[in-house]
Amino acid sequence: MAESRTVRPGSLLARTNLTLAVSSLLIVIIAIAALNFFVIEPIAELSADDESALLVLSAQTWVELPPNARPSFELELAQNHDLFVTAEPRELAVAPLDQPYLKLLQDKLSERLNIPVVLREADELFWVDVPMGGFDIQIGFSPGRRDIQPLYVGIIIVGLGAGVVFLTSLFIVQRITRPLVQAAERVETFRGGENFEPLPEVGPHELVSLARNFNTMAREISTLLSNRTTLLAGVSHDLRTPLTRMRLALELLPQGVDPKLIERFERNLESMDELIGDALRFARGAGEAKQSVDVQAFVESVVESYDQLIPLTMNGTQDARLDLAPGALQRVLMNLISNAQQHGDGVRVVVNDSEIHVIDSGQGIPEESREEVFEPFFRLDRSRSVVTGGSGLGLAIVQQLCQAQGWRVRIDDGPDGGIDVVVTLA
């Protein structure tokens, strides 16, 4: 059973915004709860108590006034306080207490009158029956008084707060992430070459320290790789001289020497020569400058250089040109094709824009060994052959050259069995 994974945002900006958004939401929730508990609810209770007192006081005043003064009092209440008093109560529908304030007002009226009170609704007003001084007085009041809206307050706080948090975090995080993104891009494109462009050492102290340390490390790696390549090329070149002398000495041996011994020496010298040649080709390819190359035409020229007919399929854009090191690409293709011919069957090449496929229909390579075959001198059991031989550096050189040039190489299953080695140039 597959484990479920929580998808998290990948960029620093997204993660920081998410963290700030969650923390801000918690702060807003706490603020709204505190505002409601310490401000809104006390104000609402006080308002309901004041309104219930006004209703009871209006009824008491109406009862105490002479009959001829009551109409003027009713008119004043209606004009100035939106209260409507009548001594002729009607049977009205019970008002739904869908808002906390109405229930609070009903409770406060019940407390003041010491009797159960029911709010009713008619003519777009709320009505309450107030028995006072032998009269059954009915007082109506405007529904505009009925509630305070904490939900709207919360929405405003959340909306404005989210906008402020987003803009603030966007400004702050961009200042932090811009040099980090630049550093990530430089790190991703760094291949140990001498044309490394150092990171600008500006910004906060931590970022300056990061850029300085990275620049120092990159320069040291570039120097180390350059010295290694120079040393490898020099040693390989110098070994050619004693190797030539050994060949000459072998040719000058007397006639009575065992031919099998001479043949064994010749095979050893050929193996040494092949190793030296691989080392020299790698050294040349690692330090080669880039040129604008027509990929399809270049691959075609490499394939046609073989005596054996190799099927070639061109897909994608014609005359597509890329900036790359032609010598390194030639060595990569030749090593892959030679390896496929040596250990596979039915080799063919497919070009898809910036991807080159070298496909064979041989026995294939086990999934667990597809990374190890790029290691120097690693061999699969079935690839060991006294006939084909090989230095064991072919695929290792392919991997090293691809890394030096910023290319990618992988091994997939071939469409008809065997393997498909894919080189991605861009």
C-alpha positions as CSV (number, residue, x, y, z in Angstrom):
1,M,0.0,0.0,0.0
2,A,1.5,3.3,-1.1
3,E,2.0,5.9,1.6
4,S,0.2,9.2,1.1
5,R,2.5,12.2,0.9
6,T,1.6,15.8,1.7
7,V,2.4,18.0,-1.2
8,R,4.4,21.0,0.0
9,P,5.3,24.1,-1.9
10,G,8.8,24.0,-3.3
11,S,10.0,27.6,-3.4
12,L,11.2,29.6,-0.4
13,L,8.7,32.3,-1.3
14,A,5.8,29.9,-1.3
15,R,6.8,28.3,1.9
16,T,7.4,31.6,3.7
17,N,4.1,33.0,2.5
18,L,2.3,29.8,3.6
19,T,3.9,30.0,7.0
20,L,3.1,33.7,7.4
21,A,-0.5,33.1,6.1
22,V,-1.1,30.3,8.7
23,S,0.4,32.2,11.6
24,S,-1.5,35.4,10.5
25,L,-4.7,33.4,10.3
26,L,-4.2,32.1,13.8
27,I,-3.5,35.7,15.0
28,V,-6.6,36.9,13.3
29,I,-8.7,34.1,14.8
30,I,-7.4,34.9,18.3
31,A,-7.9,38.6,17.7
32,I,-11.5,38.1,16.6
33,A,-12.2,35.8,19.5
34,A,-10.7,38.3,21.9
35,L,-12.6,41.2,20.2
36,N,-15.9,39.3,20.4
37,F,-15.4,38.2,24.0
38,F,-14.1,41.4,25.5
39,V,-15.6,44.1,23.2
40,I,-18.5,43.0,21.0
41,E,-20.4,40.8,23.5
42,P,-20.2,43.3,26.3
43,I,-21.2,46.1,24.0
44,A,-24.1,44.0,22.6
45,E,-25.2,43.1,26.1
46,L,-25.1,46.8,27.2
47,S,-26.9,47.9,24.0
48,A,-29.7,45.3,24.6
49,D,-30.0,46.4,28.2
50,D,-30.2,50.1,27.2
51,E,-32.8,49.3,24.5
52,S,-34.9,47.2,26.8
53,A,-34.8,50.0,29.4
54,L,-35.9,52.5,26.6
55,L,-38.8,50.3,25.7
56,V,-40.0,49.9,29.3
57,L,-39.5,53.6,30.0
58,S,-41.4,54.5,26.9
59,A,-44.3,52.3,28.0
60,Q,-44.2,53.8,31.6
61,T,-44.2,57.4,30.3
62,W,-47.0,56.7,27.9
63,V,-49.1,55.3,30.8
64,E,-48.4,58.2,33.0
65,L,-49.2,60.9,30.4
66,P,-52.7,62.4,30.1
67,P,-54.7,60.8,27.3
68,N,-54.6,64.0,25.3
69,A,-50.8,64.2,25.4
70,R,-50.2,60.6,24.3
71,P,-50.5,61.2,20.5
72,S,-47.8,63.8,20.6
73,F,-45.6,61.5,22.7
74,E,-46.2,58.7,20.2
75,L,-45.3,61.0,17.3
76,E,-42.1,62.1,19.0
77,L,-41.0,58.5,19.7
78,A,-41.6,57.6,16.1
79,Q,-39.7,60.6,14.7
80,N,-36.8,60.7,17.0
81,H,-36.3,57.1,18.3
82,D,-38.0,54.9,15.6
83,L,-40.3,53.5,18.3
84,F,-44.0,53.0,17.6
85,V,-46.4,52.7,20.7
86,T,-49.9,51.5,20.5
87,A,-52.5,50.5,23.1
88,E,-54.3,48.3,20.6
89,P,-52.2,45.1,20.4
90,R,-52.5,42.8,17.4
91,E,-51.9,39.1,17.0
92,L,-48.5,39.0,15.2
93,A,-46.2,36.2,14.1
94,V,-43.4,35.3,16.5
95,A,-40.1,36.7,15.2
96,P,-37.4,34.1,14.5
97,L,-34.5,34.8,16.8
98,D,-31.9,34.1,14.1
99,Q,-29.4,36.7,15.5
100,P,-27.9,36.7,19.0
101,Y,-28.8,40.3,19.7
102,L,-32.6,39.6,19.4
103,K,-32.3,36.7,21.9
104,L,-30.3,38.9,24.2
105,L,-32.9,41.8,23.9
106,Q,-35.7,39.4,24.6
107,D,-33.9,38.1,27.8
108,K,-33.3,41.6,29.0
109,L,-36.9,42.6,28.6
110,S,-38.0,39.5,30.4
111,E,-35.7,40.4,33.3
112,R,-37.0,44.0,33.5
113,L,-40.7,43.0,33.3
114,N,-40.4,39.8,35.4
115,I,-42.5,38.0,32.9
116,P,-41.7,35.9,29.8
117,V,-41.5,38.2,26.7
118,V,-41.8,37.1,23.1
119,L,-40.6,39.2,20.2
120,R,-43.0,39.4,17.2
121,E,-42.6,40.6,13.7
122,A,-44.8,42.6,11.3
123,D,-44.7,45.7,9.0
124,E,-40.9,45.3,8.7
125,L,-40.7,46.0,12.5
126,F,-40.1,44.0,15.6
127,W,-42.9,44.2,18.2
128,V,-43.0,43.5,21.9
129,D,-46.0,43.3,24.3
130,V,-45.4,45.4,27.4
131,P,-48.1,45.1,30.1
132,M,-48.0,48.4,32.0
133,G,-50.4,50.2,34.4
134,G,-53.4,48.1,33.3
135,F,-52.7,48.6,29.6
136,D,-51.5,46.0,27.1
137,I,-49.0,48.2,25.2
138,Q,-47.4,47.1,22.1
139,I,-44.2,48.8,21.0
140,G,-42.5,48.4,17.7
141,F,-38.9,49.2,16.9
142,S,-36.8,49.2,13.8
143,P,-34.8,46.1,12.8
144,G,-31.8,48.3,12.1
145,R,-31.1,48.2,15.8
146,R,-31.2,44.5,16.0
147,D,-27.5,43.3,15.7
148,I,-23.8,44.0,15.5
149,Q,-22.1,42.0,12.7
150,P,-19.0,40.3,14.1
151,L,-18.8,38.2,10.9
152,Y,-18.3,41.2,8.7
153,V,-15.7,42.6,11.1
154,G,-13.9,39.2,10.9
155,I,-14.0,39.2,7.1
156,I,-12.6,42.7,7.0
157,I,-9.8,41.9,9.4
158,V,-8.9,38.7,7.6
159,G,-9.0,40.3,4.1
160,L,-7.0,43.3,5.0
161,G,-4.6,41.3,7.2
162,A,-4.0,38.8,4.4
163,G,-3.3,41.5,1.9
164,V,-0.8,43.2,4.3
165,V,0.9,39.9,5.2
166,F,1.2,38.9,1.5
167,L,2.6,42.2,0.3
168,T,5.0,42.4,3.3
169,S,6.2,38.8,2.9
170,L,6.5,39.2,-0.8
171,F,8.8,42.2,-0.3
172,I,10.9,40.7,2.4
173,V,11.2,37.2,0.9
174,Q,12.0,38.5,-2.5
175,R,14.9,40.4,-1.1
176,I,16.1,37.2,0.5
177,T,15.3,34.7,-2.2
178,R,16.6,36.7,-5.2
179,P,20.3,36.1,-4.3
180,L,19.4,32.5,-3.2
181,V,17.8,31.9,-6.6
182,Q,20.8,33.3,-8.3
183,A,23.1,31.1,-6.2
184,A,21.0,28.1,-7.0
185,E,21.2,28.8,-10.8
186,R,24.9,29.2,-10.6
187,V,25.3,26.0,-8.6
188,E,23.2,24.1,-11.0
189,T,25.2,25.3,-14.1
190,F,28.6,25.0,-12.4
191,R,30.6,22.1,-14.0
192,G,34.0,22.9,-12.7
193,G,35.1,24.9,-15.8
194,E,37.4,27.9,-15.7
195,N,34.7,30.2,-17.1
196,F,32.9,30.2,-13.8
197,E,31.2,33.6,-13.0
198,P,31.4,34.2,-9.3
199,L,28.4,35.2,-7.2
200,P,28.1,38.8,-6.2
201,E,29.0,39.1,-2.6
202,V,26.3,41.6,-1.6
203,G,23.3,41.6,0.7
204,P,22.8,40.5,4.3
205,H,25.8,39.1,6.2
206,E,24.7,35.5,5.9
207,L,24.2,35.7,2.1
208,V,27.6,37.5,1.7
209,S,29.2,34.6,3.7
210,L,27.4,32.0,1.6
211,A,28.4,33.7,-1.7
212,R,32.0,34.1,-0.6
213,N,32.4,30.5,0.5
214,F,30.7,29.2,-2.7
215,N,33.0,31.4,-4.8
216,T,36.1,30.1,-2.9
217,M,34.9,26.5,-3.3
218,A,34.1,26.9,-7.0
219,R,37.6,28.4,-7.7
220,E,39.3,25.5,-5.8
221,I,37.2,22.9,-7.6
222,S,38.0,24.5,-11.0
223,T,41.7,24.6,-10.2
224,L,41.6,21.0,-9.0
225,L,39.8,19.8,-12.1
226,S,42.1,21.8,-14.4
227,N,45.2,20.4,-12.7
228,R,43.8,16.9,-12.8
229,T,43.0,17.1,-16.5
230,T,46.4,18.7,-17.3
231,L,48.2,16.0,-15.3
232,L,46.2,13.2,-17.0
233,A,46.9,14.6,-20.4
234,G,50.6,15.0,-19.7
235,V,51.1,11.6,-18.1
236,S,49.1,9.9,-20.9
237,H,51.1,11.7,-23.6
238,D,54.4,11.0,-21.9
239,L,53.5,7.3,-21.7
240,R,53.3,7.1,-25.4
241,T,57.2,7.3,-25.7
242,P,58.1,4.3,-23.5
243,L,55.2,2.4,-25.1
244,T,56.7,3.1,-28.6
245,R,60.1,1.9,-27.3
246,M,58.5,-1.3,-26.0
247,R,56.9,-1.9,-29.4
248,L,60.2,-1.4,-31.1
249,A,62.0,-3.7,-28.7
250,L,59.4,-6.3,-29.3
251,E,60.0,-6.1,-33.1
252,L,63.7,-6.5,-32.6
253,L,63.5,-9.6,-30.5
254,P,65.4,-12.7,-31.9
255,Q,63.6,-15.2,-34.1
256,G,63.8,-17.9,-31.5
257,V,61.5,-16.2,-29.0
258,D,58.2,-18.0,-28.3
259,P,55.5,-16.5,-30.7
260,K,52.8,-16.9,-28.0
261,L,54.9,-14.8,-25.6
262,I,55.3,-12.1,-28.3
263,E,51.5,-12.2,-29.0
264,R,50.8,-11.8,-25.3
265,F,53.1,-8.8,-25.0
266,E,51.4,-7.3,-28.1
267,R,48.0,-7.6,-26.6
268,N,49.1,-6.0,-23.3
269,L,50.7,-3.1,-25.3
270,E,47.4,-2.6,-27.3
271,S,45.5,-2.5,-24.0
272,M,47.9,0.0,-22.6
273,D,47.6,2.1,-25.8
274,E,43.8,2.0,-25.6
275,L,43.8,3.2,-22.0
276,I,46.2,6.0,-22.9
277,G,44.1,7.0,-25.9
278,D,40.9,7.1,-23.7
279,A,42.6,9.3,-21.2
280,L,43.9,11.7,-23.9
281,R,40.5,11.9,-25.5
282,F,38.8,12.6,-22.2
283,A,41.4,15.4,-21.4
284,R,40.8,17.0,-24.8
285,G,37.0,16.8,-24.5
286,A,36.8,18.2,-20.9
287,G,38.6,21.4,-21.8
288,E,37.1,22.0,-25.2
289,A,35.4,25.3,-26.1
290,K,31.8,25.4,-27.3
291,Q,30.8,26.1,-30.9
292,S,27.5,26.5,-32.8
293,V,26.8,23.1,-34.2
294,D,24.0,21.7,-36.4
295,V,23.1,18.7,-34.3
296,Q,21.5,16.5,-37.0
297,A,24.2,17.1,-39.5
298,F,26.9,16.5,-36.9
299,V,25.4,13.2,-35.7
300,E,24.9,12.1,-39.3
301,S,28.6,12.7,-40.0
302,V,29.6,10.6,-36.9
303,V,27.3,7.7,-37.9
304,E,28.6,7.7,-41.5
305,S,32.2,7.4,-40.3
306,Y,31.5,3.7,-39.4
307,D,32.0,1.0,-41.9
308,Q,29.0,-0.8,-40.6
309,L,25.6,0.6,-41.7
310,I,23.9,2.2,-38.7
311,P,20.2,3.2,-39.2
312,L,19.7,6.9,-38.4
313,T,16.3,8.6,-37.7
314,M,16.0,12.4,-37.7
315,N,13.0,13.8,-35.8
316,G,12.3,17.3,-34.7
317,T,13.5,20.6,-36.1
318,Q,15.9,20.5,-39.1
319,D,19.0,22.7,-39.0
320,A,18.6,23.0,-35.2
321,R,21.9,24.5,-33.9
322,L,23.2,24.3,-30.3
323,D,26.3,25.7,-28.6
324,L,28.3,22.7,-27.6
325,A,31.8,21.1,-27.7
326,P,31.9,19.1,-31.0
327,G,34.9,17.0,-30.0
328,A,33.3,16.0,-26.7
329,L,30.0,15.1,-28.4
330,Q,31.9,13.1,-31.1
331,R,33.7,11.1,-28.3
332,V,30.4,10.5,-26.4
333,L,28.6,9.2,-29.6
334,M,31.5,7.1,-30.7
335,N,31.9,5.5,-27.2
336,L,28.1,4.8,-27.0
337,I,28.0,3.4,-30.6
338,S,31.1,1.3,-30.1
339,N,29.8,0.0,-26.7
340,A,26.4,-0.9,-28.4
341,Q,28.2,-2.7,-31.2
342,Q,30.4,-4.5,-28.7
343,H,27.8,-5.7,-26.3
344,G,24.5,-5.3,-28.1
345,D,22.8,-6.1,-31.4
346,G,21.1,-4.1,-34.1
347,V,22.4,-0.6,-33.2
348,R,20.5,2.4,-34.4
349,V,20.5,6.1,-33.6
350,V,17.6,8.5,-33.2
351,V,17.9,12.3,-33.0
352,N,15.0,14.3,-31.4
353,D,16.1,18.0,-31.4
354,S,18.4,18.2,-28.4
355,E,18.1,14.5,-27.5
356,I,20.2,11.7,-29.0
357,H,19.2,8.0,-28.6
358,V,21.6,5.2,-29.1
359,I,19.5,2.1,-29.2
360,D,20.4,-1.6,-29.3
361,S,18.4,-4.8,-29.0
362,G,20.9,-6.8,-27.0
363,Q,20.4,-8.5,-23.6
364,G,20.0,-5.1,-21.9
365,I,21.2,-3.9,-18.5
366,P,19.5,-4.7,-15.2
367,E,17.8,-1.8,-13.5
368,E,20.0,-1.9,-10.5
369,S,23.2,-1.7,-12.6
370,R,22.3,1.2,-14.8
371,E,24.2,3.7,-12.6
372,E,27.2,1.5,-11.9
373,V,27.9,0.9,-15.6
374,F,29.1,4.5,-15.7
375,E,31.8,3.8,-13.1
376,P,35.4,3.3,-14.4
377,F,36.3,-0.4,-15.1
378,F,32.8,-1.6,-14.1
379,R,31.7,-4.6,-16.2
380,L,28.6,-6.7,-16.2
381,D,29.4,-10.4,-16.2
382,R,27.9,-11.0,-19.6
383,S,30.0,-8.2,-21.1
384,R,33.3,-9.8,-20.3
385,S,34.8,-11.0,-23.5
386,V,38.3,-12.0,-24.5
387,V,37.4,-11.2,-28.1
388,T,35.9,-7.7,-27.7
389,G,38.1,-6.7,-24.7
390,G,37.8,-3.0,-23.9
391,S,39.4,-0.7,-21.4
392,G,36.3,-0.5,-19.2
393,L,36.4,3.3,-19.4
394,G,34.0,3.9,-22.4
395,L,30.8,4.7,-20.4
396,A,32.8,6.3,-17.6
397,I,34.3,8.8,-20.2
398,V,30.7,9.4,-21.5
399,Q,29.5,10.2,-18.1
400,Q,32.5,12.5,-17.3
401,L,32.3,14.4,-20.6
402,C,28.5,14.9,-20.2
403,Q,29.0,16.2,-16.7
404,A,31.8,18.5,-17.8
405,Q,29.6,19.9,-20.6
406,G,26.4,20.2,-18.7
407,W,24.7,17.4,-20.6
408,R,22.7,14.5,-19.1
409,V,22.9,10.8,-19.9
410,R,20.6,8.0,-18.8
411,I,19.8,4.5,-19.7
412,D,16.2,3.4,-20.5
413,D,14.6,0.2,-21.8
414,G,14.9,-0.2,-25.5
415,P,11.6,-0.4,-27.5
416,D,12.6,-3.9,-28.8
417,G,14.5,-5.1,-25.8
418,G,18.1,-4.1,-25.0
419,I,18.7,-0.5,-23.9
420,D,18.2,3.0,-25.0
421,V,21.0,5.4,-24.0
422,V,19.7,9.0,-24.0
423,V,22.0,12.0,-24.2
424,T,20.2,15.3,-23.5
425,L,22.2,18.3,-24.8
426,A,20.0,21.1,-23.4
